[in-house]
Amino acid sequence: MSQFVFLYRNGPIQSPEVMQRQMERWNTWMKELSASGALKDFGLPLERSGKLVQNGGKTVTDGLFAEAKDIVGGYSLVEAKDIDHAVELSKGCPIFAVGGAVEVRPAMQL
């Protein structure tokens, strides 16, 4: 088994009602991943603010960034047989219902 990071890329901002339904879907999906043993760390949702540090710390820019097509809104750590299995696990993610995406990345073993 290997570990993978799911990076959740937000779609457009939704109404409070849609967001409430989404949270219910997220809770259900996370419980399913946890019950299957695949979810190793839920991570946390990320705020829609931040800073970008570049050039060895010489340049600090306020975010969110207008040039970004999508914003990483959170992450999870999952365990799967291989990347294809991790992709299958990601397909149940509720973010797809609101135009978002899941980036599946292998975690490097050190």
LOBA-326907 format. One record per residue: x negated, y negated, z of N, C-alpha, C, O in turn; residue in three letters; residue number from 1. Coordinates in nm, 3 decimals. Example, Ala and Ser with C-alpha at 12.3 -4.5 7.8 and 13.67 -1.06 7.14 Angstrom:
<sites>
- n.X	n.Y	n.Z	ca.X	ca.Y	ca.Z	c.X	c.Y	c.Z	o.X	o.Y	o.Z	r	k
- -1.319	0.569	0.780	-1.230	0.450	0.780	-1.320	0.330	0.780	-1.424	0.332	0.846	Ala	1
- -1.285	0.225	0.708	-1.367	0.106	0.714	-1.290	-0.003	0.787	-1.341	-0.114	0.804	Ser	2
</sites>
This chain:
<sites>
- n.X	n.Y	n.Z	ca.X	ca.Y	ca.Z	c.X	c.Y	c.Z	o.X	o.Y	o.Z	r	k
- -0.084	0.117	0.000	0.000	0.000	0.000	-0.089	-0.124	0.000	-0.197	-0.126	0.059	Met	1
- -0.041	-0.227	-0.067	-0.112	-0.354	-0.075	-0.021	-0.466	-0.027	0.101	-0.449	-0.019	Ser	2
- -0.081	-0.579	0.004	-0.002	-0.693	0.048	0.007	-0.796	-0.064	-0.088	-0.818	-0.140	Gln	3
- 0.123	-0.860	-0.070	0.152	-0.960	-0.172	0.217	-1.081	-0.105	0.289	-1.068	-0.006	Phe	4
- 0.191	-1.197	-0.162	0.255	-1.319	-0.115	0.363	-1.356	-0.214	0.340	-1.360	-0.335	Val	5
- 0.482	-1.382	-0.163	0.589	-1.438	-0.244	0.588	-1.589	-0.218	0.610	-1.632	-0.105	Phe	6
- 0.563	-1.667	-0.321	0.571	-1.813	-0.312	0.704	-1.854	-0.372	0.731	-1.827	-0.489	Leu	7
- 0.787	-1.920	-0.293	0.921	-1.957	-0.337	0.916	-2.097	-0.398	0.884	-2.194	-0.329	Tyr	8
- 0.948	-2.105	-0.525	0.947	-2.232	-0.597	1.091	-2.280	-0.611	1.173	-2.216	-0.676	Arg	9
- 1.119	-2.393	-0.549	1.255	-2.446	-0.544	1.306	-2.490	-0.680	1.230	-2.534	-0.766	Asn	10
- 1.435	-2.475	-0.697	1.505	-2.533	-0.811	1.552	-2.672	-0.770	1.499	-2.731	-0.677	Gly	11
- 1.653	-2.724	-0.840	1.706	-2.857	-0.807	1.764	-2.860	-0.666	1.808	-2.757	-0.614	Pro	12
- 1.765	-2.978	-0.604	1.824	-2.995	-0.472	1.974	-2.969	-0.482	2.040	-3.014	-0.575	Ile	13
- 2.026	-2.895	-0.385	2.166	-2.852	-0.386	2.248	-2.928	-0.281	2.193	-2.993	-0.193	Gln	14
- 2.379	-2.918	-0.294	2.470	-2.978	-0.196	2.458	-2.905	-0.063	2.410	-2.791	-0.060	Ser	15
- 2.499	-2.967	0.047	2.495	-2.899	0.177	2.575	-2.769	0.180	2.535	-2.673	0.246	Pro	16
- 2.686	-2.764	0.108	2.767	-2.643	0.105	2.692	-2.528	0.036	2.693	-2.414	0.084	Glu	17
- 2.629	-2.559	-0.076	2.552	-2.457	-0.148	2.433	-2.413	-0.062	2.401	-2.295	-0.057	Val	18
- 2.369	-2.507	0.004	2.255	-2.475	0.089	2.296	-2.382	0.203	2.222	-2.291	0.239	Met	19
- 2.415	-2.403	0.261	2.463	-2.317	0.368	2.483	-2.174	0.318	2.444	-2.079	0.385	Gln	20
- 2.545	-2.160	0.201	2.565	-2.025	0.143	2.429	-1.962	0.112	2.411	-1.841	0.131	Arg	21
- 2.336	-2.043	0.064	2.202	-1.992	0.034	2.133	-1.939	0.160	2.070	-1.834	0.157	Gln	22
- 2.146	-2.012	0.270	2.083	-1.967	0.395	2.139	-1.833	0.440	2.065	-1.748	0.490	Met	23
- 2.267	-1.812	0.421	2.328	-1.683	0.455	2.270	-1.573	0.367	2.240	-1.464	0.415	Glu	24
- 2.255	-1.602	0.237	2.196	-1.503	0.144	2.051	-1.474	0.183	2.008	-1.359	0.181	Arg	25
- 1.975	-1.579	0.218	1.836	-1.560	0.259	1.829	-1.472	0.382	1.747	-1.380	0.388	Trp	26
- 1.913	-1.497	0.481	1.912	-1.416	0.603	1.939	-1.270	0.571	1.872	-1.182	0.625	Asn	27
- 2.036	-1.244	0.486	2.068	-1.106	0.447	1.951	-1.041	0.376	1.915	-0.928	0.408	Thr	28
- 1.892	-1.111	0.279	1.781	-1.055	0.201	1.660	-1.028	0.290	1.596	-0.923	0.277	Trp	29
- 1.628	-1.121	0.379	1.513	-1.101	0.469	1.537	-0.983	0.562	1.444	-0.907	0.590	Met	30
- 1.659	-0.965	0.610	1.691	-0.850	0.695	1.672	-0.720	0.618	1.623	-0.622	0.673	Lys	31
- 1.713	-0.719	0.491	1.696	-0.600	0.407	1.548	-0.569	0.386	1.506	-0.453	0.398	Glu	32
- 1.468	-0.670	0.354	1.323	-0.649	0.336	1.259	-0.599	0.464	1.174	-0.510	0.462	Leu	33
- 1.301	-0.656	0.576	1.246	-0.616	0.705	1.284	-0.472	0.738	1.199	-0.394	0.783	Ser	34
- 1.410	-0.436	0.717	1.457	-0.301	0.747	1.384	-0.197	0.662	1.363	-0.084	0.707	Ala	35
- 1.346	-0.234	0.539	1.276	-0.140	0.451	1.128	-0.127	0.487	1.059	-0.039	0.436	Ser	36
- 1.079	-0.215	0.574	0.939	-0.213	0.612	0.849	-0.295	0.520	0.728	-0.300	0.541	Gly	37
- 0.908	-0.359	0.418	0.828	-0.433	0.322	0.787	-0.571	0.373	0.680	-0.621	0.338	Ala	38
- 0.871	-0.633	0.455	0.842	-0.768	0.503	0.742	-0.763	0.617	0.770	-0.706	0.722	Leu	39
- 0.626	-0.822	0.596	0.522	-0.824	0.698	0.517	-0.957	0.773	0.487	-0.959	0.892	Lys	40
- 0.547	-1.066	0.705	0.551	-1.197	0.768	0.644	-1.284	0.686	0.624	-1.303	0.566	Asp	41
- 0.747	-1.337	0.753	0.843	-1.422	0.683	0.780	-1.552	0.637	0.822	-1.609	0.537	Phe	42
- 0.679	-1.599	0.708	0.627	-1.732	0.677	0.729	-1.833	0.724	0.812	-1.802	0.810	Gly	43
- 0.725	-1.950	0.670	0.820	-2.054	0.707	0.857	-2.134	0.584	0.777	-2.147	0.491	Leu	44
- 0.979	-2.188	0.583	1.011	-2.285	0.477	0.920	-2.406	0.494	0.879	-2.438	0.606	Pro	45
- 0.890	-2.472	0.386	0.803	-2.589	0.391	0.886	-2.716	0.373	0.983	-2.717	0.297	Leu	46
- 0.847	-2.820	0.442	0.912	-2.950	0.427	0.886	-3.003	0.287	0.792	-2.961	0.220	Glu	47
- 0.970	-3.096	0.243	0.953	-3.158	0.111	0.865	-3.282	0.120	0.895	-3.385	0.060	Arg	48
- 0.756	-3.271	0.194	0.660	-3.381	0.205	0.522	-3.319	0.228	0.511	-3.199	0.250	Ser	49
- 0.420	-3.399	0.222	0.286	-3.349	0.245	0.182	-3.441	0.185	0.212	-3.552	0.142	Gly	50
- 0.060	-3.393	0.182	-0.052	-3.468	0.126	-0.135	-3.372	0.040	-0.144	-3.253	0.069	Lys	51
- -0.194	-3.426	-0.064	-0.285	-3.352	-0.150	-0.425	-3.406	-0.125	-0.450	-3.525	-0.144	Leu	52
- -0.516	-3.319	-0.082	-0.654	-3.358	-0.052	-0.741	-3.305	-0.165	-0.740	-3.185	-0.194	Val	53
- -0.817	-3.393	-0.228	-0.901	-3.357	-0.343	-1.039	-3.420	-0.330	-1.065	-3.498	-0.238	Gln	54
- -1.124	-3.385	-0.424	-1.257	-3.446	-0.435	-1.335	-3.438	-0.304	-1.392	-3.538	-0.259	Asn	55
- -1.338	-3.321	-0.245	-1.413	-3.300	-0.123	-1.361	-3.383	-0.006	-1.437	-3.414	0.086	Gly	56
- -1.233	-3.419	-0.010	-1.173	-3.496	0.097	-1.178	-3.646	0.076	-1.133	-3.722	0.161	Gly	57
- -1.232	-3.688	-0.037	-1.244	-3.832	-0.064	-1.112	-3.894	-0.113	-1.091	-4.014	-0.099	Lys	58
- -1.025	-3.812	-0.171	-0.898	-3.862	-0.223	-0.785	-3.791	-0.151	-0.778	-3.668	-0.149	Thr	59
- -0.696	-3.868	-0.091	-0.578	-3.815	-0.023	-0.457	-3.885	-0.082	-0.447	-4.008	-0.079	Val	60
- -0.364	-3.806	-0.137	-0.245	-3.859	-0.202	-0.121	-3.811	-0.131	-0.112	-3.694	-0.094	Thr	61
- -0.024	-3.901	-0.112	0.105	-3.859	-0.055	0.178	-3.772	-0.156	0.167	-3.794	-0.276	Asp	62
- 0.253	-3.672	-0.107	0.336	-3.589	-0.192	0.479	-3.612	-0.151	0.501	-3.691	-0.060	Gly	63
- 0.571	-3.553	-0.206	0.573	-3.463	-0.320	0.525	-3.534	-0.445	0.520	-3.657	-0.451	Leu	64
- 0.492	-3.457	-0.544	0.423	-3.511	-0.658	0.513	-3.513	-0.780	0.565	-3.409	-0.822	Phe	65
- 0.531	-3.630	-0.837	0.623	-3.648	-0.950	0.586	-3.559	-1.067	0.674	-3.517	-1.143	Ala	66
- 0.457	-3.528	-1.083	0.416	-3.448	-1.198	0.443	-3.299	-1.179	0.431	-3.221	-1.274	Glu	67
- 0.480	-3.260	-1.059	0.506	-3.118	-1.032	0.640	-3.078	-1.092	0.741	-3.144	-1.069	Ala	68
- 0.640	-2.970	-1.167	0.765	-2.920	-1.225	0.847	-2.847	-1.120	0.970	-2.846	-1.127	Lys	69
- 0.782	-2.788	-1.026	0.851	-2.718	-0.918	0.765	-2.729	-0.793	0.645	-2.753	-0.800	Asp	70
- 0.828	-2.712	-0.681	0.762	-2.730	-0.553	0.768	-2.599	-0.475	0.873	-2.536	-0.468	Ile	71
- 0.656	-2.558	-0.417	0.656	-2.440	-0.332	0.734	-2.476	-0.206	0.695	-2.567	-0.132	Val	72
- 0.843	-2.405	-0.183	0.931	-2.434	-0.071	0.912	-2.342	0.047	0.971	-2.364	0.153	Gly	73
- 0.830	-2.238	0.031	0.807	-2.145	0.139	0.733	-2.023	0.087	0.698	-2.015	-0.031	Gly	74
- 0.711	-1.927	0.176	0.637	-1.808	0.138	0.672	-1.693	0.231	0.726	-1.714	0.339	Tyr	75
- 0.641	-1.571	0.187	0.652	-1.451	0.269	0.537	-1.358	0.234	0.483	-1.364	0.123	Ser	76
- 0.500	-1.275	0.327	0.400	-1.171	0.303	0.472	-1.038	0.303	0.540	-1.003	0.399	Leu	77
- 0.457	-0.962	0.194	0.523	-0.833	0.183	0.421	-0.724	0.153	0.311	-0.752	0.105	Val	78
- 0.459	-0.601	0.181	0.376	-0.486	0.150	0.447	-0.403	0.045	0.566	-0.375	0.058	Glu	79
- 0.374	-0.365	-0.059	0.432	-0.288	-0.169	0.327	-0.194	-0.226	0.207	-0.212	-0.203	Ala	80
- 0.372	-0.092	-0.300	0.280	0.006	-0.360	0.184	-0.061	-0.458	0.064	-0.031	-0.460	Lys	81
- 0.238	-0.152	-0.538	0.158	-0.222	-0.639	0.235	-0.347	-0.679	0.343	-0.374	-0.626	Asp	82
- 0.180	-0.423	-0.773	0.245	-0.548	-0.810	0.382	-0.526	-0.874	0.473	-0.607	-0.856	Ile	83
- 0.397	-0.416	-0.948	0.527	-0.388	-1.008	0.633	-0.364	-0.901	0.746	-0.410	-0.913	Asp	84
- 0.595	-0.294	-0.796	0.687	-0.271	-0.684	0.719	-0.404	-0.615	0.834	-0.429	-0.579	His	85
- 0.619	-0.489	-0.597	0.641	-0.621	-0.535	0.736	-0.705	-0.619	0.822	-0.774	-0.565	Ala	86
- 0.720	-0.700	-0.751	0.811	-0.773	-0.841	0.953	-0.722	-0.823	1.047	-0.801	-0.817	Val	87
- 0.970	-0.591	-0.815	1.104	-0.535	-0.794	1.164	-0.585	-0.663	1.282	-0.620	-0.658	Glu	88
- 1.084	-0.590	-0.557	1.133	-0.640	-0.429	1.176	-0.786	-0.440	1.273	-0.827	-0.377	Leu	89
- 1.103	-0.864	-0.518	1.133	-1.007	-0.530	1.263	-1.034	-0.605	1.322	-1.141	-0.589	Ser	90
- 1.308	-0.940	-0.685	1.426	-0.962	-0.770	1.554	-0.983	-0.691	1.652	-1.032	-0.746	Lys	91
- 1.556	-0.946	-0.563	1.674	-0.969	-0.480	1.676	-1.107	-0.415	1.769	-1.138	-0.341	Gly	92
- 1.576	-1.188	-0.442	1.564	-1.318	-0.375	1.679	-1.411	-0.414	1.709	-1.426	-0.533	Cys	93
- 1.743	-1.474	-0.316	1.853	-1.566	-0.343	1.812	-1.693	-0.417	1.899	-1.764	-0.467	Pro	94
- 1.685	-1.723	-0.424	1.643	-1.849	-0.488	1.681	-1.853	-0.636	1.695	-1.960	-0.694	Ile	95
- 1.697	-1.735	-0.697	1.732	-1.731	-0.839	1.871	-1.790	-0.864	1.897	-1.841	-0.973	Phe	96
- 1.960	-1.782	-0.765	2.096	-1.832	-0.780	2.102	-1.984	-0.792	2.203	-2.039	-0.836	Ala	97
- 1.995	-2.052	-0.752	1.994	-2.198	-0.758	1.881	-2.251	-0.848	1.834	-2.363	-0.831	Val	98
- 1.840	-2.168	-0.944	1.742	-2.213	-1.042	1.598	-2.210	-0.997	1.512	-2.269	-1.062	Gly	99
- 1.569	-2.142	-0.886	1.432	-2.133	-0.837	1.360	-2.011	-0.893	1.413	-1.939	-0.977	Gly	100
- 1.239	-1.990	-0.845	1.156	-1.879	-0.892	1.073	-1.824	-0.777	1.055	-1.891	-0.675	Ala	101
- 1.025	-1.703	-0.794	0.934	-1.641	-0.697	0.804	-1.609	-0.770	0.804	-1.537	-0.869	Val	102
- 0.696	-1.663	-0.720	0.563	-1.628	-0.771	0.511	-1.515	-0.684	0.503	-1.529	-0.562	Glu	103
- 0.474	-1.403	-0.746	0.424	-1.286	-0.673	0.273	-1.281	-0.694	0.225	-1.269	-0.807	Val	104
- 0.199	-1.290	-0.583	0.054	-1.294	-0.591	-0.006	-1.188	-0.499	0.033	-1.179	-0.383	Arg	105
- -0.100	-1.108	-0.549	-0.169	-1.014	-0.461	-0.252	-1.090	-0.358	-0.314	-1.192	-0.389	Pro	106
- -0.251	-1.040	-0.235	-0.336	-1.096	-0.131	-0.472	-1.026	-0.142	-0.479	-0.903	-0.146	Ala	107
- -0.577	-1.104	-0.148	-0.712	-1.049	-0.162	-0.752	-0.978	-0.032	-0.734	-1.031	0.078	Met	108
- -0.806	-0.859	-0.047	-0.854	-0.784	0.069	-0.997	-0.824	0.097	-1.084	-0.814	0.010	Gln	109
- -1.022	-0.870	0.217	-1.158	-0.913	0.253	-1.224	-0.811	0.343	-1.338	-0.830	0.383	Leu	110
</sites>
